[in-house]
Amino acid sequence: MHIIDRYAYNNRIRNVEPAHKASLSLMVLLLCLMLNKPLVGLVAAGWMFLLAVGLAGIPARTFGRVLLAETTFLILTTIGVAFSISTRDPGSITDWAWQLGPFWFSSSPDSLYYGLVLVTRALGCASAMNFLALTTPLVDLVDLFRRWRVPPLLIDLMTVIYRFIFVLLESLDRMYMAQDSRLGYHSYRRGMISAGLLGSRLFIDAYQRSQRLQIALESRGYTSELRTLPSRYKDDRTVLWVSVAVAVSLLLVWAVGNWVIGNWIIV
């Protein structure tokens, strides 16, 4: 989280109008959801990687590590779509089946294709959100949401939750360091006990901090809305032209994919 916040405040398009960056990310996200082809998601992820590295100046290693972690998680979550596990022989229900001890693992070309579509589509959407998170700090997003007439309650909840992520991470790090320095994790059994104590104490600490935050806000005249000063942004048209190029390329990839599949079926 600290790395994301650091790059959000220190990149080449930090002062660009956040509406342009948010529109680009939302457009890519919607196109990945509507154009249901694996290549569309891969091209979208490639575009977001190039824009984050080339346009915003985000290190390629940082953006690549984020995408790699998300890809690993997506693959693990779609295994249940691509493969089925049962204790009975699936017989002619599926195209492929393998027996491993008392269990049967089965799959089919359609299942693998659906799993590939889910992974690539989610990866394209995640890369669009990564681009927005790494190039636009929270204060700019809050200002943008106010201009877009998002309900103030949702904006305040988002702001407080985002702030508490860093607060709880700091508390978690201090508690873990204190336990580890006292050999709280020198064995598996002791480690499980220490982890349980850490979780319970972290919950209490979060509750106490939220109570203190509420008192602090009310003492400063909180009236159900957190006020922030608006910033000045550059009206750079580069992001808009890039958005057009990304949209056209994704639509072309989708159209060419449909044409190739249609001709293959006819042949």
N, C-alpha and C positions, 0 to 999 in steps of 0.2 A: 504493500500500500504506500509506503514512503517513497519507493522508487517511482510509482505511478504519479504521485503528487509532485515529485521533483521535476519530472519531465513535462508534466502538464503546465508548470509555471516557467519552464526554461526550454522552449522550442521556437523554431523560426516563425510559426504562424500563431503564436500565443495571443497576439493582439488583433488577429483577424476577427471579423464579425463572427460570433459564435453561431448565429443562425445559419450561416453558410456551411460551417462544419457539421452542425447537427443535421441540416437538410441532406448533405451528402451521405452521412451515416444512415439516416432513416431511409433514404432512397435505396441504398445498397441492401439494407435489411429487407425492405419490402420486395425488391426484385428477387432476392434469393428465396423468399418464401413463395412468390408467385410463379417464377420460372423454375419449375421442378425438374432440373437437370443437374447431374453431378458436376459437369464442367462449368456450369454457371457459378456454383459455390467456389470452385477452385480458382476461377478467373477473378472473382470478387476478392478472395483472400489475397491473391497476387497483387491486385490493384491497391488494396489497403496497405499491404507491406511496402510497395514502392512509394506510395504517397507519404507514409509515415517516415520512411528512411530518407527519401529524396527531397520531399517538400518540407516536412516538419523538422528534419534533422535528428530523428530518433535513432539511436544506435541499432543497427540491424540485429545484433545479437540479443538485445533486450526484447525487441518485438518478436523475434523468432522464438525466444524462450517462452514467451507468453503464449504464442500460437501452439508451440509444441506441447505445453502442459495442457492446454484446452483440447488439442487433438487426441492426446492420450486418454483424457477423461471421456471424450465423445465416443472413442472406439470401444472403451470398456462398457459404456452404457448401451451401445447398440448391438452388443454380442447377443443379447436375448432376442433381437429381431432377426438377425442373420442365422442363428442356430437354435435348435430346439433340443431339450434334454428330457428323456422319459425313461421309464423302466421297462417299457414294452417295445417290441419290434414295430417301427412305424409302417413296415410293409411297403405297399405301393402308394402310400399317401405322399411321400416325399421322393425326390430324385436321388439324393445321396444319404447314406446312413452308415454310421460306424459304431461298433460295439466296443465299449471299454468297461470290462468287468460287468456289473449288473446294469449299467446305464447305456442308453442308446443316444448317440448324437446324430442329428439329422439336419439337412439343409436343402436348399434348392436354388437355382439361378435367380428366381424372382426374389427370394428372401435376401440373398446377397446383394442384389441390386437395390432393394429397398433400404437395406442397411447402409449401402454406399451413399444413397441419396440423402439419408438422414445426417450422416457424418459431414458430407460436403456442404449441405445447406446450412447446418448449424455452424460449421466452421466459417462460412462466408458471413453469416450474421454476427458471430463473435468477433471476427476481424474488424467489422465495421464499428462495433462498440469499443473495441480496443483502440482504434484510431481516434475516436471521440474522447475517450478517457485519457489518452496519453497526450492530447493536444489542447484540451480545454479544461481548466480548473473548475472547481465546484462553484466559486463565486460568479464566474461567467455563466454557468448553466442556471444558477438561481436567477440572475438578471434576465436571462433568456426566457425562462419559464414564467416570470412575472409579465413579460411583454406578450407571451402567448396565452395569458389569462388562465394559467394553471391555478387551481384553488390554493390559497395561502396555506391551508392546513397540510396539504401534501408536500409543499415546498419546505415548510418548517420541519416536518417529520424526516424528510430526506436529509436536511442539513444536520439535524441532531443525530440521526443514525450514522451519518458519515463521520461526524466528529467523534462519536462514541466508539467507532471501529478503532481509531488510533489510540483512544484512551484505554480501551480494554487490551489492545495489543501491548501497550506499555506496561499495564498492570500484570498481564500474563507473563511478560518477560522477566519482570522483577520477582514475581512469585516463583517462577521456575528456577531462576538463578539462586534464590534463597534455599529452595529445596535441594537443588543439585549440590550446592556447597556443603550441605549437611548429609550427603550420601543418600538422598531420598530416592535415587534411581539406580542404586548399585545392584539390585536384583529385580527379577521380573515381578515377584510378589510385592516387594516394597515399592516398585515403580507404579503398580496398579493402585496401591493405597494412596500414594502421593498424588497421582493423577486425579483420583476421586476427591481428595481434599482440596486440590487446586481448583477443580471445577466448582465445588460448592462455595469456596471462598471467593472465587471470581464472580459468581452470581450475586453474592451478598455485596461485594464491592461495587458492582454495576448498579444495584438497587440504591445503595447509599449515595453514589455519585449522581444518579438521576434525581434523587430527592434534593440534594444540594444545588443542582442545576436549576430545578424548578423554583427554589427559594431565591436564587440569584436573579433569575429572570423577572420574577414578580417584584422584587425589591427595586428593579430598574424600570418599572412601569410597563411590563410586558402586557400587551393587549391582543393576544391571540395571533400576532404576526411579527416575525423577525424582519427588521428593516436593515437593508444594506445599501451603500452608496453605489450608484451605477458607474460603470467604467466607460472609457472612450475606446472605440475599436476602429481599425482600419477597414475601409470598404474595398477589399482586394477582390478583384473579379477572377483571379486565377482559380480559386476554389470552385467558382461557378462553372467556368469552362471545363475544368477537370470533371465536375459532376456530369456534364453533358457527355463527355468522352466516355466516362465509365458506364453511363446508362446505355449509350449506343453500342458499346462493345458487349455488354451483357445480353442485350437484345439480339445482337448478331450471333453470338454464341448459341443462344437458345434456338434461333431460327435455323441456323446451320445444323444443329443437332437434330431437330425435328425432320429436316429435309433428308439427312443421311439415314436416320432410322426408317423413315417412310420408304425411301428407295431400297433399303436392305430388305424390308418386309415384302415389297413388290417382287424383288428378284427371288 
